[in-house]
């Protein structure tokens, strides 16, 4: 069953038109961006007031997401699908996660570094959010 769900989520990620408004998150002066696509969203019937939102984050070579915070209600499980991702949450160390590795983020976490570890290869990350049902954002505004 888990394999079917995972395959379905990955298949949905390739469907055009599922990107949220502002799907491309940010560009630096060199134009290196990450793209976020919502691939699944469902209220949790056994957890009133909560929903699951799954997003695919794609990083081009050298791509990154600017510093940001997640909603105060968001618990996040993230798994690297391709390549390697550099990540720093709150005041923790910058860590590199390879394809097949996963990490979690707690509600209200500040994500200072979220970047492709490679300047030549693409990287992909699948993030599963458990958030308040009324929460429409996946990230809060980017830090400047």
N, C-alpha and C positions, 0 to 999 in steps of 0.2 A: 504494500500500500504506500509506504514512504517513497519508493522508487517512482510510482505512478504520479504522486503529488509533485515530487521534485522535477520529473520530466515534463509535467504539465506546466509548472511555473516557468521553466526554461523555454518551453515552446511558446507560451503566452508572451514572453519577453520579446519575441521576434515579430509580433503582430504590429503593423503600423498603426499610428493613431492613439497609442496608449500612453504616450508621454504626457505628463502633467504640464500645465502652463509653465513656461520657462524651463522646459526640459533640460536645456543646456544650462548648467549651473553657473559657470563663471569662466572668464578668460583672463589670462594675465597678459602682459605686454606682448608675449610671443604667441598668443592665441591658443594656449594649451588648456583645454576644458575637460570637465567630466560631464557626463550626461546621466540623468536619473529618470528611469521609466517605472511607473507603477505597474506591477505585473499581477497583483492580486490584492483584493480588499474585501473583508468579510467581518460583520459583527460576530462576536463570540456568544452563541446562545447560552452557554453554560457559565459565562462570566458577564453578568449584566453590566452595561455601561462601558464595556471594552470591545475593541476590534483588533484584528490583525491586518497589517498593511505590509506588503512585501514589495521591495523595490530592487531593481537591477541598476547598479552604478557601473558605468563603463568609463574607463580612463584610457585615452590615447597615450602614446609614448610621452613621458614627461608630464602627463595630465594630473590634475589635482582638483580638490574642492577647497575653497578658502575656509578659514577658521569659522566655525559655527557652533551653535548649541542646538540640542534636540528638545522637543516639547517636554515639559515637566512630567508628563504622564508616560513618556516613552521608555519602555524596556526594549533593548535591541540585541538581537543575535545576528551576527554577520559572518558569512563564509566566503572566502576567496575562491572564485570559480576558475580563474585564469590568471597567470602571471603572479605578481607579488605586490602587496600593498604596504606602504608605510603608514602607521597610525599612531597618534598620540591623543590620549583622552585625559582630560583634566591636567593634573600636574605629574602624571606618570611619564615614563620614558617613551621615546619614539621606538616602536617595535615594528618589525617586518614580518608580515604573514604571507606564507606561500600558498599556492593553489592547494585546496583541500583543508587548510587550517581555518579556524574560526575564533571569534572573540565576542565578548558581550559589552554592552554599555548600559549604565544605569540611568534612571530618569533624571533629566536636567543636565546630563553630562555636557561638557564643553569639548568639542572635537577640534583640537588645535591643528593637527596634521592629518590629512587624508589624501594620500598621493600614490600614484604609480611609482613603484621602486625602480622601474626601468625607463631609460630614455629612448629605447629602441623597440620595445614590445608593448602590446596592449595588455590591459589588466581588467578583470571584471570581478565585481563583488555583489553578492545577494544579501540584502539586509531585511530581516524580519522584525517589524515593529509591533509591539503590543501597546496600544494607546487608548486614551479615552475615545468613546464612540463619536463624540462631537468634534474630535481633532481632525482638521483637514490638512494641516501642514505636516511635512516630514522633517523639515528643518526650520529653525528660526532664522532671522536675517543674518547674513554673513557679517563677520567682524571686519573692520577696516584696518 
